[in-house]
Amino acid sequence: MNKTVSKMGAAVVTVTVFLFAVFILARFNFGSYLVCMLLPLGFILMAAGFQQESDKDRKVAANAGLAFAAVYAVLILLVYFAQNTTVRLEPLSDQAVRVLDYSKGGLLFNYDLLGYGIMALSTFFTGLSMKPENRPDRWLKGLMMVHGVFFLSCFIMPMTGMFTSMANGNSGNGGSIALLFWCICFIPIGVLAWLHFSRAAR
C-alpha cells in the first residue's frame, strides 16, 4: 500500500505539471490554477513515500522534506483556490484585484512564489535523505537537490520587485517562459519518482 500511494502521488505530480505547461501555452488560466491545486496533493504523497523508506540516519532530512511539502501545500492551495473562487466569481475593487489577482502581482503572487520556494526546500531535503542504488535514482536525487536552488530565487527575488514587474506584463512573455522552464525541469522528477516507487513495489 505504501508504495502504491507514493507511486500515485508521483503520477499526479507528473501529470499536473505537464498539464500546467499545456494550459500556460493555451492561456487557459482556470485550468492552470486548477491543476496547481492538485499538484500539492500528489507532491505530499510522493514526499511521504520517500520519508517512509528513508534510513534511520537520514530521517531528519526526510522529515524536513515532508514538513516543507505540507507548508508548500497550504500556501499554494490558498493562492489558487482564491483565484478560482473569489477572484474569478466575485466583483472586486481595483485595490482588491491588485492584492488578490495572481496575474496582477501583489500579495498572493508573492505567496505563490514563497510556496514554490518552500517546495524547492522540500525536494532538497528529500533528495538529501535518499541513498540511490542505481542510475535513475542517482539522477532523481541530483535533480531534487538542484531544484532546491529555486528556493533562493523564490525567496529573495520577490523582495526586489522583479517578479511583480513580470506579472504586470512589463517583461512580455518572460513570466510564461520562466514557468515553462520550471515545468521542463520538474517533470523528470515526477517521472523518475514514479519509476522509483514502481521498482520498489515489485
Sequence and secondary structure as in RCSB ss.txt:
>XXXX:A:sequence
MNKTVSKMGAAVVTVTVFLFAVFILARFNFGSYLVCMLLPLGFILMAAGFQQESDKDRKVAANAGLAFAAVYAVL
ILLVYFAQNTTVRLEPLSDQAVRVLDYSKGGLLFNYDLLGYGIMALSTFFTGLSMKPENRPDRWLKGLMMVHGVF
FLSCFIMPMTGMFTSMANGNSGNGGSIALLFWCICFIPIGVLAWLHFSRAAR
>XXXX:A:secstr
 HHHHHHHHHHHHHHHHHHHHHHHHHT HHHHHHHHHHHHHHHHHHHHHHHHHS GGGHHHHHHHHHHHHHHHHH
HHHHHHHIIIIIHHS   HHHHHHH GGG SHHHHHHHHHHHHHHHHHHHHHHH    SHHHHHHHHHHHHHTTH
HHHHHHGGGGTHHHHHHTTTTTTHHHHHHHHHHHHHHHHHHHHHHHHHHHT 
